[in-house]
Amino acid sequence: MAKPQIAPSPRSGATQPVKQPQPPLMPAASRRRTGGKLAMLTAVFSGGLALGWAGHAHQHGAVTVAQAPVQPQLLRRPRLGMVHPLLACESAADDPATQGLRAEVQRLIAAAQAAGQASAVSVVYQDLEACRGFSIDAPRVFRPASLLKLPLAMAVLQRASRDAGFLERQLRFAGPTQREDSGPHSLAIGQPYTVRELLGRMIRWSRNDAKALLAEVVGQSELRSVYQALAVPWPFGSETEDAAMSAQSVARILRTLYDAAWLDASASDQLLHLLAESEHRAALPSGVPAGVAVSHKWGHRLVAGQPASHQFHDCGIVHLPSRPLLLCVMTAGPQEAELHALIGRIAKAVVR
């Protein structure tokens, strides 16, 4: 089947996301306030053209965060496939245009919570060409589950940028661990696989066995460098604690892919295409019109308790021809299917 074409998008006004911090769903020292402002570095383009930040700036992790201006400022390189590299983007201080959309999403969340379908919901929405958006309870941390495969994939591609033969390197699968499952696309014990094949399996089918092999060859030090470079808190605590991550952090990771702000444009485009080939279509993609590419990663975790509960998340980039957007929804509730449906309803509301 032919892949949907990604058309250029117009530039327009912007807003700064709205934050309403709430107590975390699970304790984690990794929560970090980003203030909803896009962090960028001073960029140089077209034979010496330099664009610096206006206003006062301060250091936040590995990047420079600037105060939002009254009007948005955008400068982009030419589009490459699903990537439209961003040199500079600073959101306006406020934009009433997104208030109605935010209120509509809040109503959907409130209805699901009143019906007992969801106990916690975080949302980050961004218009990727306009630097406009909103957030709802974005700093709240959840158990990210397979969303952790996204920064691992970036670490793999970053290594490949330094080692031309890395993606063709062969690795052998010794056997499953306790968090790996069987079923379609599972790895065969003793069979060699290239890093490229493992990357595809990890993203398209969210295979944990492929993830285990890639995590081993990449190593924790290189994986940590991804989080540090993107100013995203390290999600892992002690060996007895589960990982913790917010929608705010996942949205930042996805944004850097679309903007090609860390990986180069070719590697960012490669990963976005892999994400668009994900076979999971039940949540975010269900709210998107047919034929529109969605580069997304989902994660699910069954949390033990009395009763047990589910956490399901779906975060991605919807490549609408006239308005590419980022949507990240992280949820918790009693039934996984109800969380799928809620994320689909939210996606439908922001896409139309």
C-alpha positions in Angstrom: 0.0 0.0 0.0 1.4 3.4 -0.9 2.4 5.6 2.0 0.4 8.8 2.6 2.1 11.9 1.2 3.2 14.6 3.6 2.5 18.0 2.2 4.1 21.3 3.3 2.3 23.3 6.0 1.6 27.0 6.4 3.1 29.0 9.3 0.7 30.7 11.6 0.3 32.1 15.1 1.3 30.3 18.4 0.5 29.9 22.0 2.2 28.7 25.1 0.8 25.4 26.5 -1.3 25.7 29.7 -0.1 23.8 32.8 -2.1 22.5 35.6 0.3 20.4 37.8 -1.3 17.7 39.9 0.1 15.2 42.4 2.0 12.4 40.5 0.3 9.1 39.8 3.4 7.4 41.2 6.3 8.9 43.2 9.2 9.8 41.1 12.1 12.2 41.6 12.5 12.5 37.9 9.6 15.0 37.4 11.0 18.2 36.0 9.1 21.4 35.2 9.6 22.6 31.7 7.1 25.4 31.8 5.6 24.4 28.5 8.3 26.5 26.6 10.2 25.0 23.8 13.9 24.8 24.5 16.1 25.6 21.6 19.8 26.4 20.8 21.0 29.3 18.8 21.2 28.1 15.2 23.3 29.0 12.1 21.9 28.5 8.6 22.5 29.3 5.0 26.1 30.4 4.9 26.3 32.2 8.2 22.7 33.3 8.9 22.4 33.2 12.7 19.2 33.5 14.7 19.4 34.3 18.4 16.7 34.4 21.1 15.0 37.6 22.0 14.3 38.4 25.6 15.9 36.9 28.7 17.1 33.3 28.8 18.3 30.9 31.4 19.9 27.5 31.4 17.8 24.4 31.9 19.7 21.2 31.7 21.6 20.9 28.4 19.5 23.5 26.5 18.7 27.2 26.7 15.1 28.2 27.6 13.9 31.6 26.5 11.0 33.6 27.7 8.1 33.5 25.2 7.6 36.6 23.0 4.3 38.3 22.2 4.5 36.9 18.6 5.8 33.5 17.5 9.1 33.2 15.8 9.8 30.4 13.4 12.7 29.5 11.1 12.9 26.1 9.4 15.1 24.3 6.9 13.5 22.7 3.9 11.3 19.7 4.5 12.7 16.2 4.1 10.0 13.5 4.0 8.2 13.5 7.3 10.8 15.8 8.8 10.7 19.6 8.8 13.8 20.7 10.7 13.4 23.6 13.1 16.1 26.1 13.6 14.1 28.2 16.1 10.6 28.2 17.5 9.4 30.3 20.4 5.8 30.2 21.4 3.7 33.3 22.0 2.8 34.0 25.6 -0.9 33.1 25.1 -3.3 32.2 22.3 -7.1 32.2 22.9 -7.5 30.2 19.8 -6.7 26.9 21.6 -8.8 27.6 24.7 -12.0 26.1 23.1 -10.2 23.0 22.0 -8.6 22.5 25.4 -12.1 22.9 27.0 -13.5 20.3 24.7 -10.8 17.8 25.6 -11.3 18.5 29.3 -15.0 17.7 28.8 -14.1 14.3 27.3 -11.8 13.6 30.2 -14.3 14.6 32.8 -17.0 12.4 31.2 -14.7 9.4 31.2 -13.7 10.0 34.8 -17.4 10.4 35.8 -18.2 7.1 34.1 -15.4 5.3 36.0 -13.5 4.7 32.7 -10.4 6.7 33.6 -8.7 7.6 36.9 -6.0 9.8 35.5 -5.3 11.5 32.1 -2.5 13.7 30.8 -2.6 15.4 27.5 -0.1 17.4 25.4 -1.2 18.9 22.1 1.0 21.0 19.8 0.5 22.5 16.4 3.9 21.7 15.0 4.1 24.4 12.4 2.7 27.2 14.5 4.2 26.4 18.0 0.7 26.6 19.3 -0.8 24.2 21.8 -2.1 23.3 25.3 -1.5 20.7 28.0 -3.6 19.1 30.7 -1.9 17.7 33.7 1.2 17.2 31.6 3.8 16.9 34.5 2.0 13.9 36.0 4.2 10.8 35.8 3.0 7.3 34.7 4.6 4.0 34.0 5.7 4.5 30.4 6.1 0.8 29.5 6.9 0.6 25.7 7.2 4.4 25.4 10.7 3.8 26.7 11.6 2.2 23.3 11.5 5.6 21.7 14.6 7.1 23.3 16.3 3.7 22.9 15.6 3.8 19.2 17.2 7.3 19.1 20.3 6.0 20.9 20.6 3.3 18.2 20.4 5.8 15.4 22.8 8.1 17.1 25.3 5.3 17.3 24.7 4.5 13.7 25.6 8.1 12.8 29.1 7.5 14.2 29.5 3.9 13.0 28.6 3.3 9.4 28.3 -0.4 9.8 26.4 -0.5 13.1 22.9 -1.1 11.6 24.2 -4.1 9.7 25.9 -5.6 12.8 24.4 -9.0 13.7 23.3 -10.0 17.2 22.0 -13.4 18.4 19.0 -13.8 20.6 20.0 -16.1 23.6 16.5 -16.4 25.0 13.5 -14.5 26.6 13.5 -12.7 29.9 10.5 -12.4 32.2 9.1 -9.3 30.5 9.3 -10.7 27.0 6.4 -12.5 25.4 6.0 -15.0 22.6 3.7 -14.8 19.6 4.0 -13.2 16.2 7.3 -11.6 15.3 9.1 -13.0 18.3 12.8 -13.7 18.0 14.1 -17.2 17.5 16.7 -18.4 20.0 20.1 -18.6 18.5 19.1 -16.8 15.3 21.2 -13.8 14.2 19.5 -10.5 13.5 20.9 -7.2 12.3 20.5 -4.1 14.4 18.4 -2.7 11.6 16.0 -5.7 11.8 15.8 -5.4 15.6 15.0 -1.7 15.4 12.2 -2.4 13.0 10.7 -5.1 15.2 11.0 -3.0 18.3 9.1 -0.1 16.8 6.6 -1.7 14.4 5.6 -4.5 16.7 6.9 -3.2 20.0 8.9 -6.4 20.6 10.5 -6.6 24.0 13.0 -9.3 22.9 14.3 -6.9 20.2 14.4 -4.1 22.8 16.5 -6.3 25.2 19.2 -7.0 22.5 19.4 -3.4 21.5 19.6 -2.1 25.0 22.5 -4.4 25.7 24.5 -3.4 22.6 23.8 0.4 23.1 24.5 0.4 26.9 23.2 2.6 29.6 25.7 5.3 29.2 24.7 6.1 25.6 21.0 5.8 26.5 21.5 8.3 29.3 23.1 10.7 26.9 19.8 10.8 24.9 17.8 11.9 28.0 20.5 14.4 29.0 20.7 15.9 25.5 17.0 16.4 25.4 16.7 17.7 29.0 14.3 14.8 29.8 14.6 13.3 33.3 16.1 9.8 33.5 13.0 7.6 34.1 14.6 4.8 36.0 14.9 4.6 39.8 16.2 1.7 41.8 16.0 -1.9 40.6 12.8 -2.4 42.6 11.1 0.7 41.2 9.2 0.9 37.9 10.2 3.6 35.4 8.3 6.9 35.5 7.7 9.4 32.7 5.3 12.3 31.9 3.5 13.3 28.8 5.5 16.4 28.9 8.7 14.4 28.5 7.4 12.1 25.7 6.1 15.2 23.8 9.6 16.8 23.9 11.2 13.6 22.6 8.7 13.5 19.7 9.1 17.2 19.0 12.8 16.8 18.6 12.2 14.1 15.9 9.9 16.3 13.9 12.3 19.3 14.2 15.4 17.1 13.6 16.8 19.0 16.6 19.0 16.2 17.9 19.3 13.3 15.4 20.0 14.5 11.9 17.2 14.9 9.5 17.8 11.6 7.7 17.8 9.6 11.0 14.8 11.5 12.4 12.9 10.8 9.1 13.8 7.1 9.3 12.4 6.8 12.8 9.3 8.7 12.0 8.6 6.4 9.1 9.1 3.3 11.3 6.7 4.8 13.9 4.1 5.3 11.1 4.3 1.6 10.3 3.2 0.6 13.8 0.5 -2.1 13.6 -1.3 -0.9 16.7 -4.3 1.2 15.5 -6.8 1.0 18.4 -6.1 4.3 20.2 -4.6 7.5 18.7 -4.9 6.4 15.0 -8.5 5.5 15.4 -9.4 9.2 15.7 -7.5 10.2 12.6 -8.9 10.2 9.1 -8.0 7.2 6.9 -4.9 7.9 4.7 -3.3 10.3 7.2 0.1 9.0 8.4 0.5 8.8 12.2 4.0 8.3 13.6 3.2 7.0 17.1 4.4 4.9 19.9 2.1 3.3 22.5 2.7 1.7 25.8 0.6 -0.5 28.1 1.2 -1.7 31.7 -1.0 -3.8 33.9 -0.6 -2.5 37.5 -1.1 -5.1 40.2 -3.5 -4.2 43.0 -7.0 -4.8 44.4 -8.4 -4.4 41.8 -5.7 -4.4 39.2 -5.6 -1.4 36.9 -4.3 -0.5 33.4 -2.1 2.3 32.2 -2.3 2.9 28.4 -0.6 5.6 26.5 -0.4 6.7 22.9 1.8 9.5 21.7 2.6 10.6 18.2 2.7 13.0 15.3 -0.3 13.2 13.0 0.9 14.3 9.6 -2.2 16.3 8.5 -1.3 17.9 5.1 -2.3 21.4 6.3 -1.6 21.1 10.0 0.8 18.5 11.3 0.3 18.1 15.0 1.7 16.3 18.1 -0.6 14.6 20.5 0.4 12.6 23.6 -2.2 11.1 25.9 -1.2 9.1 28.9 -4.0 7.4 30.9 -4.9 5.1 33.8 -8.1 3.2 34.4 -9.8 -0.1 35.1 -10.2 -1.4 31.5 -7.6 -1.1 28.7 -10.3 -1.0 25.9 -12.0 2.0 27.6 -8.6 3.8 27.6 -8.1 3.1 23.9 -11.5 4.5 23.2 -10.9 7.7 25.2 -7.6 8.4 23.5 -9.4 7.9 20.1 -12.1 10.4 21.1 -9.4 13.0 22.1 -7.5 12.4 18.9 -10.7 12.9 16.9 -11.5 16.2 18.7 -8.0 17.8 18.1 -7.7 16.5 14.5 -10.9 17.8 13.0 
